[in-house]
Amino acid sequence: MSAPLARRRVGLLEPTFFALAGIAILVALGIWQLDRKVWKENLIATLTARLSQMPHALPARATWPNLTQADNEFRRVSFPAEFIPGQQALVYTAGSAFRPDVHGPGYWVFAPARLAGGSLVIVDRGFVAFDRKDAASISPSGVVDIVGVMRWPETRGLFTPADEPQNNVWYLRDPAAMAKAHGWTVAAPFYIEQESPVPEGGLPKPGKLVVDLPDNHLQYAITWFGLALGLAGVYVAFVARRVAGR
């Protein structure tokens, strides 16, 4: 082997390493997107099935500690309860993936409702726009037959703003934090997203949840696999030119 050819082959070790590493990463990202596609399809099927069922009675108080998010979230329930007058917490929202009827920024109105046995559950009564914030304090009198969906608290993200309990404004649907600030004694690990009844005057605006989650994972997977194939082609052309001494 001639010395120039040997030097060229030795000089290929570093680009070969980086090319193989890059291809491996891109392929792994494509496989991950395929896994995400399966997960998203299963999620959509589960949510669609649960939200299309007839509402069942709210689980008994004794069963609450054993309820799990995986088995019970998005199940429709119905129960009689009485809202506590003048008690509410406002959760900022810029819109909802599950409520296409909600447009623009505003607030979800969370309020405690007392069950027949005396226990409290937190109910997301619905949406009010910024300019109708006054409607958040209006609650129906007496016992109301509520139909809604069981939901679990959100987890705080890296960019979630800090809550403003002094202004009664929250940026996370976390009923435990609201209950602590307002002195509500709540044991339920869930809250209820109200579907009906619609209050007199229409506000806060409840509504049915609609499953409309984006599923673009196949496109993302094809993109990553295409980039891997493109990188492989660039590497092959580079090696061919290098070995030929061009």
C-alpha positions in Angstrom: 0.0 0.0 0.0 1.4 3.4 -1.0 2.0 6.0 1.7 -0.6 8.5 0.3 -3.3 5.8 0.2 -2.5 4.8 3.7 -2.8 8.4 4.9 -6.1 8.8 3.1 -7.5 5.7 4.8 -6.3 6.7 8.2 -7.9 10.1 7.6 -11.3 8.4 7.1 -11.5 7.1 10.6 -12.8 10.3 12.2 -15.4 11.1 9.5 -16.5 7.5 9.5 -17.1 7.6 13.3 -19.1 10.8 13.1 -21.1 9.6 10.1 -22.0 6.3 11.8 -22.9 8.1 15.0 -25.1 10.6 13.1 -26.9 7.9 11.2 -27.5 5.9 14.4 -29.0 9.0 16.1 -31.2 9.8 13.1 -32.4 6.2 12.8 -33.1 6.1 16.6 -35.2 9.3 16.3 -37.2 7.7 13.5 -37.9 4.6 15.5 -38.8 6.7 18.5 -41.4 8.6 16.4 -42.9 5.3 15.2 -43.2 4.2 18.9 -44.8 7.6 19.6 -47.3 7.0 16.7 -48.4 3.7 18.3 -48.7 5.4 21.7 -50.7 8.3 20.2 -53.1 6.0 18.3 -53.7 4.0 21.5 -54.3 7.2 23.5 -56.8 8.6 20.9 -58.6 5.3 20.9 -58.8 5.2 24.7 -60.0 8.8 25.0 -62.6 8.4 22.2 -64.0 5.2 23.9 -64.2 6.8 27.4 -65.7 10.1 26.2 -68.3 8.3 24.1 -69.7 6.3 27.1 -72.7 7.2 29.0 -71.9 8.9 32.3 -71.7 6.7 35.4 -72.2 7.6 39.0 -69.2 9.4 40.6 -67.0 6.8 42.4 -67.8 6.4 46.1 -65.7 8.4 48.6 -64.2 5.2 50.0 -62.7 4.3 46.6 -60.9 7.6 45.9 -57.5 6.6 47.3 -57.4 3.7 45.0 -58.3 5.6 41.8 -55.5 5.9 39.2 -55.1 8.4 36.4 -54.4 5.6 33.9 -57.6 3.8 34.6 -60.0 6.6 35.3 -59.1 9.9 33.6 -61.6 11.1 31.0 -64.3 8.9 32.3 -67.7 10.6 32.3 -69.6 10.8 35.5 -72.7 12.4 36.9 -73.6 13.4 40.5 -75.7 15.9 42.5 -73.7 18.6 44.3 -74.0 22.1 45.6 -71.5 24.8 44.8 -70.2 26.9 47.7 -71.2 30.5 46.9 -68.4 33.0 46.4 -65.7 30.4 46.1 -63.7 30.0 42.9 -60.2 30.0 41.5 -59.2 31.2 38.0 -56.9 29.2 35.8 -55.5 31.1 32.8 -55.9 29.5 29.4 -55.0 30.5 25.9 -57.2 27.8 24.4 -57.8 24.0 24.7 -57.0 21.1 22.5 -60.1 19.4 23.9 -62.5 22.3 23.7 -62.7 23.6 20.1 -65.6 25.8 21.2 -63.3 27.9 23.3 -61.5 30.8 21.5 -59.0 33.3 22.7 -57.5 33.8 26.2 -59.5 33.7 29.4 -59.9 31.6 32.5 -61.2 28.2 33.6 -63.4 28.7 36.6 -62.6 26.1 39.3 -65.0 25.9 42.2 -65.6 23.5 45.2 -68.9 21.5 45.1 -70.3 19.7 48.2 -71.6 16.2 47.7 -74.5 14.7 49.7 -72.1 13.1 52.2 -70.3 16.4 52.9 -67.2 15.7 50.8 -65.9 18.3 48.4 -64.9 17.8 44.8 -63.3 20.6 42.7 -65.2 21.3 39.5 -63.9 23.1 36.4 -67.2 24.9 35.7 -66.1 26.2 32.3 -64.6 29.1 30.4 -64.9 32.9 30.8 -63.2 35.4 28.6 -61.1 38.2 30.1 -63.8 40.7 29.6 -66.4 38.5 31.4 -64.3 37.7 34.5 -67.1 39.0 36.6 -69.2 36.0 35.6 -66.8 33.7 37.4 -68.3 34.5 40.8 -71.8 33.6 39.7 -72.8 30.2 40.9 -76.1 28.4 40.8 -78.0 28.0 44.1 -79.1 24.7 45.5 -78.2 21.2 44.4 -77.2 20.8 40.8 -77.1 17.5 38.8 -73.6 17.8 37.3 -72.3 15.8 34.3 -68.6 15.9 33.6 -65.3 14.2 33.0 -62.8 13.0 35.6 -59.5 14.8 35.1 -56.2 14.6 37.0 -53.9 17.6 37.9 -51.4 18.9 35.5 -47.7 18.8 36.1 -45.7 22.0 36.1 -43.4 22.5 33.0 -40.2 24.3 32.7 -41.9 27.4 31.2 -45.1 27.3 33.3 -45.4 30.8 34.9 -45.6 30.9 38.7 -49.1 31.0 40.1 -50.5 34.2 41.6 -52.6 33.1 44.6 -52.7 36.7 45.9 -54.7 37.5 42.7 -56.5 34.2 42.6 -55.0 33.4 39.2 -53.3 30.1 38.5 -51.4 28.8 35.5 -51.7 25.1 36.2 -54.8 23.0 36.8 -53.7 21.9 40.2 -56.8 21.7 42.5 -54.6 20.8 45.6 -52.8 24.1 45.3 -56.0 26.0 44.9 -57.6 24.2 47.8 -54.6 24.9 50.1 -54.8 28.6 49.2 -58.5 28.9 49.8 -58.8 26.5 52.8 -60.9 23.9 50.9 -60.8 20.4 52.4 -60.5 18.2 49.4 -59.5 14.6 49.4 -60.3 13.6 45.8 -57.2 13.0 43.6 -59.2 14.2 40.6 -61.3 17.2 39.5 -64.3 17.3 37.3 -64.5 19.1 34.0 -68.1 20.0 33.7 -70.1 19.3 30.6 -73.6 20.3 31.9 -75.8 21.9 32.9 -75.2 25.2 31.2 -75.8 27.9 33.8 -78.3 30.6 33.4 -76.7 33.3 31.3 -74.3 30.7 29.7 -71.2 31.6 31.9 -69.0 30.0 32.9 -69.3 28.1 29.7 -69.1 24.3 30.2 -68.8 21.9 27.2 -68.1 18.4 26.0 -64.5 17.4 25.4 -63.6 16.5 21.8 -60.6 14.3 20.9 -58.7 16.1 18.3 -55.0 15.4 19.0 -52.5 15.8 16.2 -50.8 12.6 15.0 -47.9 13.6 12.7 -45.5 11.1 14.0 -45.3 9.1 10.8 -44.2 12.3 8.9 -41.6 13.0 11.5 -40.3 9.4 11.3 -40.0 9.6 7.5 -38.1 12.9 7.9 -35.6 11.3 10.3 -35.1 8.2 8.2 -34.7 10.4 5.1 -32.0 12.5 6.8 -30.2 9.3 7.8 -30.3 8.1 4.2 -29.1 11.4 3.0 -26.2 11.5 5.5 -25.2 7.9 4.4 -25.2 9.1 0.8 -23.0 12.1 1.6 -20.6 9.8 3.4 -20.3 7.3 0.6 -19.7 10.1 -1.9 -17.1 11.6 0.4 -15.3 8.3 0.9 -15.3 7.6 -2.9 -13.7 10.9 -3.6 -11.2 10.6 -0.8 -10.0 7.1 -1.8 -9.8 8.2 -5.4 -7.5 11.0 -4.3 -9.5 13.8 -5.8 
